[in-house]
Amino acid sequence: MSVLAENLQRVQARIQAACQAAGRGPAAVRLLAVSKTFGADEVRQVHAAGQTAFGENYIQEGVEKIQALRDLDLEWHCIGPIQSNKTRLVAEHFDWVHSVDRLKIAERLSAQRPAGRPPLQVCIQVNIDGGANKSGVLPGEALALAHAVAVLPHLQLRGIMTIPEPDDDPARTRAVHAQAHALWSQLKAQGLALDTLSMGMTADLEAAVQEGSTMVRVGTAIFGRR
Ligand SMILES: *Cc1c(COP(=O)(O)O)cnc(C)c1O
């Protein structure tokens, strides 16, 4: 078995163990393999080991991989910051976007989604712990943005994404994940049909699963150090 296939198995086992510890079913959490900075060949190996959903931060790099891997049936997620001049590439090539944090970007994505493709699946990025130099709407702005995005015709709002500040104290990280889960629940209570809470990475996936994540985004533990 390849190193990458072994890494993937280890990450799957971590997710399974975390689900069990949290009293959640084995299918409660999806794995997004974050392939940024790694090549199409590595994505191919991870796909051969059973993974179909891949995440990219840098749009141009992601589009090149998407095009190089057209022969595979993969699901591509954009998880990085999106400038206005890149929305067309995202709308034309990706299946999901986790990093919508402005209405203007959402409107452009909806307008530029090619006819005949399914709606772009969207999460709103929330700056849950108020980190100073981070993307994402503040929690208090999330509801208004979610309602505005939910009615755009070529987008389907699925949930929220958060990236907590790295913290050596697992209890603090877990508390931030709990805040994200509470916000997600509030949005659902306001009538938004959400099924995705995108949180947890290599270092904090157990804490995220414990606090209700439905999708973890894992790069380093699968592909290695960047
Ligand atoms: C790079 C990245 C990840 C993966 O991080 P790892 O620590 O390598 O698992 C997840 N989400 C986002 C938004 C990222 O930029």
The ligand as an SDF file (V2000), in Angstrom:
LIG
                    3D

 15 15  0  0  0  0  0  0  0  0999 V2000
   -4.7740   24.0220    4.4940 C   0  0  0  0  0  0  0  0  0  0  0  0
   -6.1820   24.0190    4.9940 C   0  0  0  0  0  0  0  0  0  0  0  0
   -6.7350   22.8980    5.6280 C   0  0  0  0  0  0  0  0  0  0  0  0
   -5.9340   21.6490    5.9390 C   0  0  0  0  0  0  0  0  0  0  0  0
   -5.0520   21.9020    7.0000 O   0  0  0  0  0  0  0  0  0  0  0  0
   -4.1340   20.7560    7.6330 P   0  0  0  0  0  0  0  0  0  0  0  0
   -3.7240   21.3270    8.9380 O   0  0  0  0  0  0  0  0  0  0  0  0
   -2.9930   20.5430    6.6930 O   0  0  0  0  0  0  0  0  0  0  0  0
   -4.9660   19.5380    7.7850 O   0  0  0  0  0  0  0  0  0  0  0  0
   -8.0600   22.9510    5.9930 C   0  0  0  0  0  0  0  0  0  0  0  0
   -8.8330   24.0400    5.7660 N   0  0  0  0  0  0  0  0  0  0  0  0
   -8.3290   25.1410    5.1710 C   0  0  0  0  0  0  0  0  0  0  0  0
   -9.2330   26.3070    4.9530 C   0  0  0  0  0  0  0  0  0  0  0  0
   -6.9950   25.1690    4.7920 C   0  0  0  0  0  0  0  0  0  0  0  0
   -6.5090   26.2770    4.2190 O   0  0  0  0  0  0  0  0  0  0  0  0
  1  2  1  0
  2  3  1  0
  2 14  2  0
  3  4  1  0
  3 10  2  0
  4  5  1  0
  5  6  1  0
  6  7  2  0
  6  8  1  0
  6  9  1  0
 10 11  1  0
 11 12  2  0
 12 13  1  0
 12 14  1  0
 14 15  1  0
M  END
$$$$
